[in-house]
Amino acid sequence: MLQPNGPYYSIPLGRRDSINFATIEETLANLPPPFFNTTQLLNAFAAKNLSPVDLVALSGGHTIGRAQCTSFTDRLYPTQDPTMDKSFAKNLTLTCPTANTDNTTNLDVLSPNSFDNKYYIDLINRQGLFTSDQDLYTDSRTKSIVKQFACDQSVFFERFVEGMIKMGQLGVLTGTEGEIRANCSVRNSNNNVELGSIVEEHHHDEVLLSQY
């Protein structure tokens, strides 16, 4: 059961959503794959005007969730990634006996059901699941940030919130582009639904990250 102990933060209302659904190709083009190294990650985030601190903080979202074996078994087969803890790797081979196994495992070995900073302790212990996780501690450009977040959960929460708000401001639609949805999970049945007063009032919703 997910523990509600993640950061609370306020987000501005009124962001317009596209009236067209993103394609699989568009989605994957904007999601760094698990085999990316830190250089590739830094470049991908810089292209979105996100900093190395944003990269490490937002990667901390892997403190919850699960991953399919095929997203990381390249680190186990045919040879083990030397940056991976041997005991951790041995346990993973029990869950993923072959490279193409459909099984899943937790992203965070220490506290998989809690939104906290244990993900960074996993990295220090060489128990990061993806290459894109573990390389953050291996690479000198991001190692100190990982260590800081591992030592201070409150700083991680602060930087995570900053990164989430920054991402919420990417590619903002204005004017007549898109729509402000009455229900954020579905398109408006009538694209002319008037929700401008919500934007003008500048109200905010409270979000508890750990409940998602």
Backbone as CSV, one residue per row, in Angstrom:
resi,resn,N_x,N_y,N_z,CA_x,CA_y,CA_z,C_x,C_y,C_z
1,MET,0.831,-1.191,0.000,0.000,0.000,0.000,0.872,1.249,0.000
2,LEU,0.570,2.177,-0.906,1.356,3.390,-1.017,1.168,4.276,0.205
3,GLN,2.286,4.727,0.775,2.241,5.569,1.967,2.180,7.046,1.573
4,PRO,1.201,7.805,2.130,1.029,9.219,1.757,2.013,10.129,2.474
5,ASN,3.282,10.025,2.139,4.262,10.870,2.818,5.145,11.627,1.837
6,GLY,4.668,11.801,0.631,5.410,12.588,-0.349,5.149,14.077,-0.163
7,PRO,5.750,14.910,-1.006,5.603,16.361,-0.843,4.262,16.888,-1.333
8,TYR,3.700,17.817,-0.576,2.546,18.587,-1.033,3.066,19.788,-1.798
9,TYR,2.372,20.161,-2.870,2.743,21.413,-3.521,1.558,21.951,-4.323
10,SER,1.592,23.243,-4.578,0.519,23.903,-5.310,0.859,24.000,-6.784
11,ILE,-0.127,23.761,-7.635,0.090,23.894,-9.079,-0.925,24.886,-9.635
12,PRO,-0.523,25.713,-10.577,-1.461,26.679,-11.169,-2.545,25.958,-11.965
13,LEU,-3.778,26.428,-11.842,-4.861,25.904,-12.668,-4.854,26.603,-14.028
14,GLY,-5.571,26.024,-14.963,-5.830,26.709,-16.219,-4.937,26.343,-17.377
15,ARG,-4.004,25.410,-17.197,-3.174,25.013,-18.331,-4.046,24.342,-19.386
16,ARG,-3.842,24.745,-20.607,-4.626,24.167,-21.704,-4.048,22.812,-22.128
17,ASP,-4.941,21.866,-22.396,-4.541,20.567,-22.911,-4.802,20.516,-24.404
18,SER,-4.013,19.730,-25.088,-4.220,19.551,-26.518,-5.531,18.824,-26.770
19,ILE,-6.166,19.139,-27.888,-7.395,18.421,-28.242,-7.068,17.160,-29.047
20,ASN,-5.774,16.957,-29.308,-5.333,15.749,-30.008,-4.491,14.894,-29.078
21,PHE,-4.662,13.595,-29.150,-3.893,12.683,-28.323,-2.501,12.476,-28.904
22,ALA,-1.509,12.422,-28.036,-0.139,12.172,-28.482,-0.043,10.746,-29.026
23,THR,0.744,10.590,-30.075,0.972,9.259,-30.630,2.001,8.526,-29.778
24,ILE,2.081,7.224,-29.959,3.094,6.438,-29.253,4.488,6.944,-29.601
25,GLU,4.692,7.273,-30.868,6.000,7.757,-31.315,6.359,9.076,-30.624
26,GLU,5.401,9.982,-30.532,5.644,11.271,-29.881,5.939,11.090,-28.399
27,THR,5.216,10.184,-27.776,5.405,9.939,-26.349,6.793,9.376,-26.078
28,LEU,7.176,8.349,-26.827,8.476,7.722,-26.620,9.623,8.677,-26.931
29,ALA,9.415,9.575,-27.876,10.458,10.540,-28.246,10.748,11.509,-27.113
30,ASN,9.796,11.665,-26.188,9.965,12.597,-25.076,10.214,11.902,-23.742
31,LEU,10.363,10.591,-23.770,10.643,9.825,-22.547,12.028,9.177,-22.678
32,PRO,13.002,9.622,-21.907,14.332,8.987,-21.991,14.235,7.508,-21.651
33,PRO,14.797,6.632,-22.464,14.710,5.190,-22.204,15.601,4.771,-21.042
34,PRO,15.342,3.611,-20.466,16.093,3.158,-19.285,17.557,2.861,-19.555
35,PHE,17.952,2.716,-20.815,19.349,2.400,-21.127,20.192,3.662,-21.365
36,PHE,19.600,4.853,-21.233,20.363,6.087,-21.414,21.417,6.230,-20.320
37,ASN,22.584,6.746,-20.696,23.586,7.095,-19.686,23.392,8.561,-19.291
38,THR,24.212,9.050,-18.373,24.004,10.396,-17.853,24.197,11.466,-18.916
39,THR,25.153,11.293,-19.801,25.358,12.268,-20.872,24.106,12.405,-21.729
40,GLN,23.535,11.273,-22.092,22.316,11.303,-22.908,21.154,11.926,-22.138
41,LEU,21.071,11.626,-20.850,20.009,12.199,-20.020,20.168,13.710,-19.881
42,LEU,21.387,14.158,-19.610,21.633,15.590,-19.463,21.286,16.335,-20.747
43,ASN,21.628,15.750,-21.886,21.303,16.379,-23.158,19.800,16.439,-23.386
44,ALA,19.114,15.361,-23.056,17.665,15.315,-23.248,16.962,16.330,-22.353
45,PHE,17.416,16.449,-21.107,16.805,17.398,-20.180,17.159,18.834,-20.545
46,ALA,18.402,19.062,-20.979,18.804,20.408,-21.380,17.967,20.901,-22.556
47,ALA,17.582,19.992,-23.438,16.747,20.356,-24.578,15.382,20.869,-24.132
48,LYS,14.987,20.510,-22.904,13.722,20.984,-22.320,13.959,22.099,-21.300
49,ASN,15.182,22.642,-21.296,15.562,23.689,-20.333,15.477,23.214,-18.892
50,LEU,15.782,21.952,-18.678,15.816,21.378,-17.331,17.269,21.126,-16.948
51,SER,17.607,21.421,-15.705,18.986,21.383,-15.235,19.391,19.993,-14.749
52,PRO,20.685,19.786,-14.476,21.126,18.513,-13.882,20.431,18.226,-12.551
53,VAL,20.170,19.255,-11.754,19.439,19.051,-10.492,18.025,18.577,-10.780
54,ASP,17.384,19.163,-11.794,16.041,18.707,-12.190,16.088,17.240,-12.604
55,LEU,17.099,16.872,-13.365,17.248,15.488,-13.816,17.301,14.527,-12.644
56,VAL,18.180,14.799,-11.697,18.358,13.878,-10.566,17.117,13.876,-9.683
57,ALA,16.525,15.041,-9.471,15.336,15.125,-8.620,14.151,14.391,-9.241
58,LEU,13.908,14.603,-10.527,12.771,13.971,-11.177,12.981,12.469,-11.345
59,SER,14.232,12.051,-11.455,14.521,10.612,-11.488,14.101,9.962,-10.184
60,GLY,14.034,10.757,-9.116,13.598,10.248,-7.823,12.168,9.759,-7.812
61,GLY,11.425,10.048,-8.880,10.087,9.475,-9.010,10.123,7.959,-9.055
62,HIS,11.306,7.403,-9.332,11.466,5.944,-9.340,11.505,5.364,-7.934
63,THR,11.247,6.181,-6.938,11.108,5.665,-5.577,9.840,4.838,-5.429
64,ILE,8.935,4.947,-6.393,7.733,4.102,-6.421,7.588,3.521,-7.827
65,GLY,6.826,2.457,-7.943,6.565,1.858,-9.241,7.329,0.559,-9.467
66,ARG,7.013,-0.079,-10.583,7.632,-1.344,-10.945,8.103,-1.276,-12.395
67,ALA,9.016,-2.176,-12.741,9.559,-2.214,-14.097,9.581,-3.644,-14.612
68,GLN,9.369,-3.792,-15.904,9.425,-5.106,-16.539,10.878,-5.511,-16.759
69,CYS,11.126,-6.793,-16.654,12.500,-7.303,-16.777,13.207,-6.817,-18.024
70,THR,12.499,-6.762,-19.137,13.145,-6.413,-20.401,13.708,-4.990,-20.411
71,SER,13.320,-4.164,-19.432,13.824,-2.798,-19.391,15.188,-2.695,-18.709
72,PHE,15.659,-3.798,-18.117,16.965,-3.735,-17.444,17.804,-5.007,-17.569
73,THR,17.296,-6.045,-18.215,18.067,-7.295,-18.283,19.314,-7.192,-19.159
74,ASP,19.452,-6.093,-19.910,20.713,-5.888,-20.633,21.865,-5.672,-19.646
75,ARG,21.533,-5.394,-18.371,22.554,-5.231,-17.337,22.884,-6.564,-16.655
76,LEU,22.112,-7.590,-16.986,22.318,-8.914,-16.386,22.865,-9.924,-17.385
77,TYR,22.415,-9.837,-18.640,22.757,-10.824,-19.660,23.305,-10.133,-20.905
78,PRO,24.303,-10.674,-21.545,24.987,-11.938,-21.226,25.982,-11.834,-20.070
79,THR,26.388,-10.607,-19.730,27.295,-10.436,-18.588,26.735,-9.356,-17.670
80,GLN,27.082,-9.459,-16.402,26.559,-8.517,-15.417,27.270,-7.172,-15.505
81,ASP,26.482,-6.111,-15.429,27.022,-4.752,-15.372,27.889,-4.630,-14.116
82,PRO,29.150,-4.254,-14.248,30.038,-4.181,-13.080,29.646,-3.122,-12.058
83,THR,28.779,-2.173,-12.466,28.333,-1.156,-11.508,27.192,-1.657,-10.624
84,MET,26.682,-2.852,-10.892,25.559,-3.408,-10.132,26.053,-4.284,-8.990
85,ASP,25.499,-4.073,-7.800,25.828,-4.902,-6.644,25.552,-6.366,-6.961
86,LYS,26.485,-7.241,-6.613,26.373,-8.653,-6.991,25.179,-9.357,-6.357
87,SER,24.914,-9.084,-5.093,23.768,-9.710,-4.428,22.459,-9.222,-5.037
88,PHE,22.407,-7.933,-5.345,21.234,-7.348,-5.993,21.013,-8.005,-7.351
89,ALA,22.090,-8.170,-8.103,21.996,-8.794,-9.424,21.521,-10.245,-9.320
90,LYS,22.029,-10.953,-8.321,21.640,-12.353,-8.150,20.146,-12.469,-7.877
91,ASN,19.613,-11.576,-7.045,18.186,-11.592,-6.752,17.361,-11.251,-7.992
92,LEU,17.880,-10.350,-8.806,17.167,-9.980,-10.024,17.103,-11.143,-11.003
93,THR,18.151,-11.963,-11.050,18.130,-13.113,-11.967,17.093,-14.146,-11.550
94,LEU,16.710,-14.153,-10.268,15.649,-15.057,-9.824,14.299,-14.587,-10.355
95,THR,14.118,-13.270,-10.402,12.881,-12.701,-10.945,12.893,-12.735,-12.461
96,CYS,14.070,-12.538,-13.024,14.229,-12.469,-14.479,15.238,-13.529,-14.930
97,PRO,14.836,-14.788,-14.996,15.787,-15.868,-15.335,16.296,-15.810,-16.768
98,THR,15.608,-15.068,-17.635,16.082,-14.871,-19.004,15.921,-13.394,-19.353
99,ALA,16.589,-12.994,-20.416,16.552,-11.582,-20.811,15.178,-11.126,-21.258
100,ASN,14.343,-12.057,-21.701,13.028,-11.689,-22.247,11.861,-12.024,-21.328
101,THR,12.139,-12.249,-20.049,11.082,-12.570,-19.094,10.097,-11.413,-18.968
102,ASP,8.808,-11.737,-18.824,7.774,-10.708,-18.696,7.524,-10.289,-17.246
103,ASN,8.255,-10.857,-16.302,8.040,-10.524,-14.896,8.395,-9.062,-14.614
104,THR,7.962,-8.587,-13.449,8.261,-7.214,-13.041,8.873,-7.204,-11.649
105,THR,9.530,-6.111,-11.314,10.115,-5.957,-9.987,10.050,-4.496,-9.572
106,ASN,10.243,-4.234,-8.282,10.165,-2.870,-7.768,11.344,-2.028,-8.249
107,LEU,11.091,-0.770,-8.506,12.151,0.155,-8.880,13.025,0.505,-7.680
108,ASP,12.424,0.576,-6.513,13.137,0.938,-5.285,13.151,-0.279,-4.367
109,VAL,14.329,-0.831,-4.114,14.431,-2.062,-3.334,14.211,-1.828,-1.842
110,LEU,14.494,-0.628,-1.344,14.420,-0.370,0.098,13.018,-0.054,0.591
111,SER,12.291,0.794,-0.124,10.943,1.173,0.325,10.055,1.380,-0.893
112,PRO,9.675,0.293,-1.563,8.959,0.387,-2.835,7.577,1.009,-2.750
113,ASN,6.996,1.060,-1.559,5.632,1.572,-1.425,5.572,2.943,-0.773
114,SER,6.696,3.596,-0.666,6.732,4.894,0.001,7.460,5.916,-0.865
115,PHE,6.883,7.107,-0.987,7.541,8.177,-1.727,8.527,8.860,-0.791
116,ASP,9.801,8.521,-0.920,10.828,9.042,-0.023,12.151,9.129,-0.773
117,ASN,13.243,9.324,-0.063,14.552,9.477,-0.712,15.374,8.193,-0.746
118,LYS,14.756,7.051,-0.458,15.509,5.798,-0.419,16.043,5.400,-1.799
119,TYR,15.427,5.884,-2.844,15.916,5.619,-4.202,17.381,6.017,-4.331
120,TYR,17.742,7.134,-3.732,19.124,7.617,-3.838,20.087,6.763,-3.010
121,ILE,19.592,6.226,-1.916,20.400,5.294,-1.132,20.618,4.013,-1.929
122,ASP,19.588,3.601,-2.675,19.747,2.455,-3.585,20.911,2.696,-4.542
123,LEU,20.986,3.888,-5.094,22.046,4.185,-6.067,23.420,4.128,-5.415
124,ILE,23.534,4.665,-4.199,24.806,4.613,-3.481,25.196,3.169,-3.179
125,ASN,24.193,2.326,-2.930,24.424,0.900,-2.663,24.586,0.085,-3.946
126,ARG,24.622,0.761,-5.087,24.740,0.121,-6.405,23.559,-0.804,-6.683
127,GLN,22.376,-0.355,-6.252,21.154,-1.123,-6.450,20.127,-0.348,-7.270
128,GLY,20.623,0.511,-8.159,19.736,1.177,-9.107,19.334,0.188,-10.188
129,LEU,18.066,0.193,-10.572,17.579,-0.833,-11.496,17.983,-0.562,-12.945
130,PHE,17.766,0.655,-13.411,18.075,1.001,-14.794,19.489,1.569,-14.912
131,THR,20.025,1.481,-16.112,21.270,2.195,-16.396,21.084,3.683,-16.134
132,SER,19.924,4.222,-16.531,19.635,5.641,-16.354,19.536,6.034,-14.886
133,ASP,19.312,5.066,-14.014,19.326,5.316,-12.566,20.756,5.271,-12.037
134,GLN,21.393,4.115,-12.182,22.692,3.900,-11.547,23.764,4.844,-12.069
135,ASP,23.669,5.222,-13.328,24.702,6.082,-13.904,24.698,7.479,-13.287
136,LEU,23.589,7.860,-12.650,23.537,9.157,-11.975,24.527,9.209,-10.812
137,TYR,24.785,8.063,-10.214,25.760,8.016,-9.112,27.159,7.725,-9.627
138,THR,27.249,7.037,-10.744,28.550,6.717,-11.326,29.201,7.956,-11.939
139,ASP,28.384,8.820,-12.524,28.892,10.004,-13.228,29.208,11.136,-12.251
140,SER,30.393,11.713,-12.366,30.839,12.757,-11.435,29.992,14.021,-11.516
141,ARG,29.319,14.247,-12.646,28.514,15.453,-12.810,27.234,15.435,-11.983
142,THR,26.772,14.254,-11.633,25.511,14.142,-10.890,25.663,13.423,-9.549
143,LYS,26.821,12.860,-9.309,27.033,12.066,-8.090,26.781,12.874,-6.829
144,SER,27.274,14.103,-6.767,27.121,14.908,-5.554,25.658,15.244,-5.286
145,ILE,24.867,15.371,-6.348,23.435,15.660,-6.186,22.726,14.443,-5.601
146,VAL,23.089,13.262,-6.100,22.533,12.016,-5.557,22.843,11.908,-4.065
147,LYS,24.076,12.180,-3.696,24.490,12.078,-2.294,23.737,13.090,-1.425
148,GLN,23.538,14.287,-1.948,22.800,15.296,-1.186,21.369,14.859,-0.919
149,PHE,20.696,14.334,-1.948,19.314,13.893,-1.784,19.215,12.672,-0.873
150,ALA,20.236,11.812,-0.921,20.247,10.634,-0.052,20.376,11.036,1.409
151,CYS,21.064,12.130,1.652,21.295,12.590,3.028,20.176,13.478,3.556
152,ASP,19.443,14.127,2.653,18.442,15.109,3.098,17.168,14.968,2.271
153,GLN,16.181,14.299,2.829,14.928,14.062,2.111,14.188,15.368,1.834
154,SER,14.256,16.326,2.757,13.537,17.583,2.566,14.068,18.345,1.355
155,VAL,15.376,18.307,1.137,15.954,18.961,-0.042,15.484,18.251,-1.307
156,PHE,15.463,16.918,-1.284,14.942,16.165,-2.428,13.516,16.581,-2.728
157,PHE,12.660,16.634,-1.715,11.270,17.024,-1.926,11.179,18.419,-2.555
158,GLU,11.972,19.365,-2.038,11.948,20.732,-2.562,12.338,20.759,-4.034
159,ARG,13.404,20.060,-4.378,13.879,20.072,-5.760,12.947,19.286,-6.676
160,PHE,12.328,18.227,-6.152,11.372,17.462,-6.942,10.185,18.337,-7.315
161,VAL,9.682,19.079,-6.343,8.553,19.983,-6.591,8.932,21.030,-7.640
162,GLU,10.121,21.608,-7.510,10.569,22.602,-8.479,10.614,22.004,-9.887
163,GLY,11.129,20.775,-9.986,11.210,20.116,-11.282,9.840,19.816,-11.867
164,MET,8.910,19.384,-11.029,7.558,19.084,-11.496,6.860,20.341,-12.008
165,ILE,7.030,21.454,-11.297,6.414,22.704,-11.725,7.025,23.174,-13.043
166,LYS,8.334,23.030,-13.189,8.992,23.383,-14.445,8.433,22.546,-15.595
167,MET,8.282,21.253,-15.366,7.757,20.395,-16.434,6.342,20.797,-16.805
168,GLY,5.581,21.256,-15.811,4.215,21.691,-16.079,4.133,22.936,-16.929
169,GLN,5.266,23.633,-17.077,5.291,24.849,-17.887,5.890,24.616,-19.281
170,LEU,6.188,23.363,-19.607,6.745,23.067,-20.934,5.647,23.064,-21.995
171,GLY,5.925,23.694,-23.105,5.013,23.645,-24.243,3.627,24.155,-23.930
172,VAL,3.528,25.243,-23.180,2.216,25.765,-22.792,1.458,26.275,-24.015
173,LEU,0.203,25.881,-24.144,-0.668,26.350,-25.219,-1.352,27.638,-24.778
174,THR,-1.488,28.581,-25.676,-2.094,29.874,-25.336,-3.162,30.252,-26.350
175,GLY,-3.874,31.319,-26.033,-4.896,31.824,-26.956,-5.996,30.821,-27.199
176,THR,-6.197,30.500,-28.456,-7.263,29.561,-28.824,-6.739,28.140,-28.997
177,GLU,-5.461,27.930,-28.692,-4.889,26.587,-28.827,-5.372,25.691,-27.689
178,GLY,-5.732,24.461,-28.010,-6.106,23.497,-26.981,-7.380,23.868,-26.240
179,GLU,-7.535,23.311,-25.052,-8.722,23.556,-24.244,-8.385,23.399,-22.768
180,ILE,-9.157,24.069,-21.921,-9.061,23.888,-20.475,-10.136,22.885,-20.102
181,ARG,-9.726,21.709,-19.700,-10.683,20.619,-19.518,-11.478,20.741,-18.225
182,ALA,-12.767,20.438,-18.316,-13.606,20.366,-17.125,-13.222,19.152,-16.294
183,ASN,-12.817,18.079,-16.984,-12.317,16.866,-16.345,-10.961,16.595,-16.983
184,CYS,-9.876,16.688,-16.192,-8.536,16.657,-16.768,-8.206,15.354,-17.485
185,SER,-8.940,14.285,-17.225,-8.617,12.993,-17.817,-9.316,12.726,-19.152
186,VAL,-10.241,13.611,-19.543,-10.957,13.412,-20.812,-11.141,14.755,-21.514
187,ARG,-11.266,14.699,-22.821,-11.536,15.917,-23.579,-12.925,16.440,-23.262
188,ASN,-13.090,17.756,-23.389,-14.421,18.340,-23.223,-15.328,17.843,-24.336
189,SER,-16.588,17.564,-24.005,-17.531,17.120,-25.028,-17.839,18.262,-25.985
190,ASN,-17.750,19.500,-25.448,-17.933,20.681,-26.276,-16.673,21.524,-26.130
191,ASN,-15.912,21.670,-27.177,-14.641,22.377,-27.094,-14.783,23.856,-26.758
192,ASN,-16.016,24.346,-26.705,-16.226,25.754,-26.385,-16.566,25.970,-24.921
193,VAL,-16.412,24.929,-24.088,-16.684,25.075,-22.662,-15.864,26.238,-22.110
194,GLU,-16.517,27.163,-21.420,-15.849,28.364,-20.932,-15.379,28.170,-19.496
195,LEU,-14.055,28.119,-19.332,-13.470,27.966,-18.007,-12.484,29.091,-17.719
196,GLY,-12.598,30.191,-18.461,-11.648,31.277,-18.305,-11.622,31.873,-16.915
197,SER,-12.779,31.872,-16.224,-12.830,32.485,-14.897,-11.931,31.764,-13.918
198,ILE,-11.704,30.465,-14.145,-10.830,29.703,-13.250,-9.404,30.205,-13.383
199,VAL,-8.996,30.494,-14.618,-7.644,30.980,-14.840,-7.470,32.357,-14.209
200,GLU,-8.462,33.223,-14.379,-8.355,34.587,-13.894,-8.233,34.656,-12.379
201,GLU,-8.852,33.715,-11.684,-8.815,33.736,-10.228,-7.488,33.266,-9.671
202,HIS,-6.677,32.608,-10.504,-5.344,32.154,-10.097,-5.400,31.266,-8.858
203,HIS,-6.414,30.421,-8.778,-6.480,29.483,-7.672,-5.520,28.332,-7.936
204,HIS,-5.232,27.579,-6.892,-4.323,26.449,-7.011,-4.951,25.215,-6.373
205,ASP,-4.571,24.099,-6.889,-4.968,22.822,-6.302,-3.818,22.263,-5.501
206,GLU,-4.101,21.614,-4.373,-3.072,20.939,-3.596,-2.900,19.536,-4.150
207,VAL,-1.682,19.142,-4.356,-1.393,17.818,-4.894,-0.512,17.067,-3.911
208,LEU,-0.893,15.857,-3.607,-0.060,14.973,-2.784,0.559,13.954,-3.703
209,LEU,1.863,14.147,-3.996,2.541,13.304,-4.972,2.452,11.839,-4.637
210,SER,2.566,11.502,-3.361,2.668,10.104,-3.000,1.362,9.342,-3.176
211,GLN,0.267,10.036,-3.513,-0.994,9.342,-3.715,-1.174,8.943,-5.175
212,TYR,-0.215,9.289,-6.048,-0.340,8.963,-7.462,0.498,7.767,-7.816
